Amino acid sequence: MSDAIVVTHCSKWYGRILGLSDISWRVSGGVVGLLGQNGAGKSTLMKMLAGLIAPSRGTLAVFGTSPFSDAGVRGRIGYAPEHDHTWDEMTVFDLVTRLAELAGVPRSRARDSANHALEQVGMATARARRVRTLSKGMRQRTKLATAIAHDPDLLILDEPLAGVDPVARIDIVARIRELAARGKTICVSSHVLYEIEALTAQIAVIDRGRIVAEGDIAEIRRRLGHRPHRIRIACDRPRVAAAALATAEHVARIEITGDAAIVETVDLDRCYDDIAAAVRATGVRVSALVALDSDLGAVVDSLTRGGS
């Protein structure tokens, strides 16, 4: 089987503005998260994957062929853009039905396909509502329905969690995971990093038009292993805890902030062992122990600030 996505030395510029710079990227299947700040190039790359814009240089293949010249492969792609601009006076059902037809579903089956898609995303009871009356979360679920109504093999979801409330986020994440469990290849961009982490361990980090890291979250974190790690020890006597750890050779720095000691270490495993020993020896009562730079957000921030 060929990779679902193969991007080879792709660049894209708009006049004198560089959108993407010499990107090469492969996605074999499953769910992958595309992470980066505003203007990093996420939407440009996703529009290319959907066959909407062609690279200025390089090649891109989806399921082994070009989405720019092959209408058949475009029919295997479902795309939900970041923006909400749509036909607001239409009902939810009519919108999904019409977009299913545009995606290649025969008119005789489009209504059934729309109903099925709306059921999958939890919008069946709102099918008769005008799009303009929907909340942000309902709009995002409706966009997801338009992307899946023609049963594509590849889903391109640009910021599907942006601007929605926590309850809607949980629901949309669950819907995406259900689609992944059915064998769809899904590329999701987001600023909501912990939801991406809940969806998949496979990520690509894009910054200033270049992919600066890709692969498993743990592997990317190990790439930053030479950097000091920070651990926050919230406890009843932070100065006592700090004093017990201050002489350890792996400790580079300790900071006291309120009810916590923040330890900077070059050896994370040894530091955890020494913290446990210090707690036993001093009787300090620890209420929380947090690795401040081991979460996905810190990894992305470190990479996009010029990390290796």
C-alpha positions as CSV (number, residue, x, y, z in Angstrom):
1,M,0.0,0.0,0.0
2,S,1.2,3.5,-0.8
3,D,1.4,6.2,1.8
4,A,-1.7,8.3,2.2
5,I,0.2,11.5,1.8
6,V,3.6,12.2,0.2
7,V,4.9,15.7,0.1
8,T,8.2,16.2,-1.7
9,H,10.2,19.4,-1.5
10,C,7.1,21.6,-1.7
11,S,7.2,25.3,-1.5
12,K,4.5,27.8,-1.9
13,W,4.7,31.6,-2.3
14,Y,2.2,34.3,-2.8
15,G,4.0,37.0,-4.7
16,R,6.9,37.9,-2.4
17,I,5.3,36.1,0.6
18,L,6.6,32.6,1.4
19,G,3.9,30.3,2.7
20,L,5.7,27.0,2.7
21,S,9.5,26.4,2.3
22,D,10.8,23.1,0.9
23,I,8.5,20.8,2.9
24,S,8.9,17.0,2.6
25,W,6.4,14.9,4.6
26,R,4.9,11.5,4.6
27,V,1.7,10.2,6.3
28,S,1.1,6.5,6.1
29,G,-2.3,6.5,7.8
30,G,-4.1,7.0,11.1
31,V,-4.3,10.4,12.8
32,V,-1.6,13.0,12.6
33,G,-1.7,16.4,14.3
34,L,-0.3,19.4,12.5
35,L,0.8,22.0,15.0
36,G,2.1,25.6,14.7
37,Q,1.3,29.2,15.4
38,N,-0.9,31.5,13.3
39,G,0.9,32.1,10.0
40,A,3.1,29.1,10.3
41,G,1.8,27.5,7.1
42,K,-0.7,25.0,8.4
43,S,-3.7,26.2,6.3
44,T,-1.6,26.5,3.2
45,L,-0.4,22.9,3.6
46,M,-3.9,21.6,4.3
47,K,-5.3,23.3,1.2
48,M,-2.6,21.7,-0.8
49,L,-3.5,18.3,0.7
50,A,-7.1,18.9,-0.3
51,G,-6.1,19.7,-3.9
52,L,-7.3,23.3,-3.6
53,I,-4.0,25.0,-4.3
54,A,-0.9,23.7,-6.1
55,P,2.7,24.1,-4.8
56,S,4.9,26.7,-6.5
57,R,7.6,24.1,-6.5
58,G,7.8,20.4,-5.6
59,T,5.2,17.6,-5.8
60,L,2.4,16.3,-3.7
61,A,0.6,12.9,-3.9
62,V,-2.5,11.6,-2.1
63,F,-3.0,7.9,-2.3
64,G,-0.3,7.7,-5.0
65,T,-1.7,10.3,-7.4
66,S,-2.0,14.1,-7.7
67,P,-5.1,15.7,-6.1
68,F,-4.7,18.6,-8.6
69,S,-5.2,16.6,-11.7
70,D,-7.1,13.5,-10.6
71,A,-10.8,14.1,-9.8
72,G,-11.0,10.5,-8.6
73,V,-8.6,11.0,-5.7
74,R,-10.2,14.3,-4.8
75,G,-13.4,12.4,-4.2
76,R,-11.5,10.4,-1.6
77,I,-10.6,13.6,0.3
78,G,-12.9,15.3,2.9
79,Y,-12.0,18.9,3.8
80,A,-13.3,21.1,6.6
81,P,-11.7,24.5,6.3
82,E,-10.9,26.8,9.3
83,H,-13.3,29.5,8.3
84,D,-17.1,29.4,8.9
85,H,-18.2,31.3,5.8
86,T,-21.0,29.3,4.2
87,W,-24.6,29.5,3.1
88,D,-26.0,30.7,6.4
89,E,-29.6,30.8,5.2
90,M,-29.7,27.1,4.3
91,T,-30.7,24.4,6.8
92,V,-28.1,22.1,8.2
93,F,-29.5,19.2,6.2
94,D,-29.7,21.1,2.9
95,L,-26.1,22.3,3.3
96,V,-24.7,18.9,4.0
97,T,-26.8,17.4,1.2
98,R,-25.6,19.9,-1.4
99,L,-22.0,19.6,-0.5
100,A,-22.3,15.8,-0.6
101,E,-23.6,16.2,-4.2
102,L,-20.7,18.5,-5.0
103,A,-18.3,15.9,-3.6
104,G,-19.6,13.3,-6.1
105,V,-22.5,11.6,-4.2
106,P,-25.3,10.8,-6.7
107,R,-28.4,13.0,-6.1
108,S,-30.4,9.9,-5.4
109,R,-28.2,9.0,-2.4
110,A,-27.2,12.4,-1.2
111,R,-30.0,12.9,1.3
112,D,-29.3,9.5,2.9
113,S,-25.6,10.3,3.0
114,A,-26.3,13.7,4.7
115,N,-28.6,12.1,7.3
116,H,-25.9,9.5,8.1
117,A,-23.2,12.1,8.4
118,L,-25.3,14.3,10.7
119,E,-26.0,11.3,12.9
120,Q,-22.3,10.5,13.1
121,V,-21.4,14.0,14.4
122,G,-24.4,14.4,16.7
123,M,-26.3,16.9,14.6
124,A,-29.4,14.8,13.6
125,T,-31.7,16.7,15.9
126,A,-30.6,20.0,14.5
127,R,-30.9,19.1,10.8
128,A,-33.8,21.5,10.2
129,R,-32.1,24.5,11.8
130,R,-30.7,27.4,9.7
131,V,-26.9,27.5,9.8
132,R,-26.9,31.1,10.9
133,T,-28.6,30.1,14.2
134,L,-26.0,27.6,15.2
135,S,-23.5,27.9,18.0
136,K,-19.8,27.7,17.3
137,G,-19.6,24.1,18.4
138,M,-22.6,23.1,16.3
139,R,-21.0,24.9,13.3
140,Q,-17.9,22.9,13.8
141,R,-19.8,19.6,13.9
142,T,-21.7,20.7,10.8
143,K,-18.5,21.3,9.0
144,L,-17.3,17.9,10.0
145,A,-20.5,16.4,8.6
146,T,-19.9,18.1,5.2
147,A,-16.4,16.7,5.2
148,I,-17.5,13.1,5.8
149,A,-20.8,12.9,3.9
150,H,-19.2,11.4,0.8
151,D,-17.4,8.8,3.0
152,P,-13.8,9.9,2.1
153,D,-10.7,8.0,3.0
154,L,-8.7,11.1,4.0
155,L,-10.0,13.8,6.2
156,I,-8.3,17.2,6.3
157,L,-9.6,19.1,9.4
158,D,-8.3,22.6,9.7
159,E,-8.7,23.9,13.3
160,P,-11.9,21.8,14.0
161,L,-11.6,22.7,17.7
162,A,-11.1,26.4,17.4
163,G,-13.4,28.7,19.4
164,V,-15.7,26.0,20.8
165,D,-16.6,25.5,24.4
166,P,-15.0,22.6,26.5
167,V,-18.1,20.4,26.3
168,A,-18.2,20.7,22.5
169,R,-14.5,20.1,22.3
170,I,-14.8,16.8,24.1
171,D,-17.6,15.8,21.8
172,I,-15.8,16.7,18.6
173,V,-12.7,14.9,19.8
174,A,-14.8,11.8,20.4
175,R,-16.3,12.0,16.9
176,I,-12.9,12.3,15.3
177,R,-11.6,9.3,17.3
178,E,-14.6,7.3,16.1
179,L,-13.8,8.1,12.5
180,A,-10.2,7.1,13.0
181,A,-11.3,3.8,14.5
182,R,-13.2,3.1,11.3
183,G,-9.9,3.3,9.3
184,K,-9.9,6.9,8.1
185,T,-6.6,8.8,7.6
186,I,-7.0,12.1,9.4
187,C,-4.9,15.2,9.4
188,V,-5.9,17.7,12.1
189,S,-4.5,21.1,12.8
190,S,-5.0,22.8,16.1
191,H,-3.8,25.3,18.6
192,V,-5.6,23.3,21.3
193,L,-2.6,21.1,22.0
194,Y,-3.9,18.9,24.7
195,E,-6.8,17.8,22.4
196,I,-4.3,16.8,19.7
197,E,-2.4,14.9,22.3
198,A,-5.7,13.1,23.2
199,L,-6.3,12.3,19.5
200,T,-2.8,11.0,18.5
201,A,0.8,10.7,19.5
202,Q,1.9,11.4,15.9
203,I,2.5,15.1,15.2
204,A,4.3,17.4,12.8
205,V,5.4,20.8,14.0
206,I,5.4,23.5,11.4
207,D,7.0,26.9,11.9
208,R,7.6,29.7,9.4
209,G,6.7,27.5,6.5
210,R,8.9,24.5,7.5
211,I,8.3,21.3,9.3
212,V,10.7,21.5,12.2
213,A,9.9,18.2,13.8
214,E,7.7,15.1,13.2
215,G,7.0,11.7,14.7
216,D,6.0,10.4,18.0
217,I,5.6,13.0,20.8
218,A,7.9,11.1,23.1
219,E,10.6,10.8,20.3
220,I,10.4,14.6,19.8
221,R,10.7,15.2,23.5
222,R,13.8,13.0,23.6
223,R,15.3,15.2,20.9
224,L,15.3,18.0,23.4
225,G,17.0,15.8,26.0
226,H,20.1,18.0,26.2
227,R,18.0,20.8,27.4
228,P,17.4,21.3,31.2
229,H,14.1,20.0,32.4
230,R,12.0,21.9,35.0
231,I,10.0,20.2,37.8
232,R,7.6,22.1,40.0
233,I,7.4,20.7,43.6
234,A,4.4,22.2,45.4
235,C,4.8,21.5,49.1
236,D,4.4,22.9,52.6
237,R,8.1,23.7,53.0
238,P,9.6,24.5,49.6
239,R,12.8,26.0,51.0
240,V,13.5,22.8,52.9
241,A,12.9,20.7,49.7
242,A,15.2,23.0,47.8
243,A,17.9,22.7,50.3
244,A,17.7,18.9,50.2
245,L,18.2,18.9,46.4
246,A,20.6,21.8,46.0
247,T,23.8,19.7,46.2
248,A,22.8,17.1,43.6
249,E,25.2,17.3,40.6
250,H,22.4,17.1,38.1
251,V,20.6,20.2,39.5
252,A,21.4,23.3,37.6
253,R,19.1,25.8,39.3
254,I,16.4,26.0,41.9
255,E,13.8,28.7,42.2
256,I,11.3,29.3,45.0
257,T,7.9,30.7,43.9
258,G,5.2,30.9,46.6
259,D,4.4,27.4,47.8
260,A,6.6,25.6,45.3
261,A,10.3,24.9,44.5
262,I,11.1,24.8,40.7
263,V,14.0,22.5,40.1
264,E,16.0,22.7,36.8
265,T,17.8,19.4,36.1
266,V,19.8,17.9,33.3
267,D,18.8,14.3,34.4
268,L,15.1,13.9,34.8
269,D,15.1,10.3,36.0
270,R,17.7,10.9,38.7
271,C,16.0,14.1,39.8
272,Y,12.7,12.2,40.4
273,D,14.6,9.6,42.5
274,D,16.3,12.4,44.5
275,I,13.0,14.2,45.1
276,A,11.5,11.0,46.5
277,A,14.5,10.6,48.8
278,A,14.4,14.2,49.9
279,V,10.7,13.9,50.7
280,R,11.3,10.8,52.8
281,A,14.3,12.4,54.6
282,T,12.7,15.8,55.4
283,G,9.1,14.9,55.9
284,V,8.0,17.6,53.4
285,R,4.4,17.2,52.4
286,V,4.1,17.4,48.6
287,S,0.7,18.4,47.1
288,A,1.8,18.3,43.4
289,L,4.7,17.3,41.3
290,V,4.6,18.7,37.7
291,A,7.1,18.4,34.9
292,L,6.7,21.9,33.5
293,D,8.3,21.3,30.1
294,S,7.3,17.7,29.3
295,D,3.9,18.6,27.9
296,L,3.3,18.9,24.2
297,G,2.8,22.6,24.4
298,A,6.2,23.1,25.8
299,V,7.8,20.9,23.2
300,V,6.2,22.9,20.4
301,D,7.2,26.2,22.0
302,S,10.8,25.0,22.4
303,L,11.0,23.9,18.8
304,T,9.5,27.0,17.3
305,R,11.8,29.2,19.3
306,G,14.8,27.8,17.4
307,G,15.3,24.5,19.1
308,S,17.1,21.6,17.4
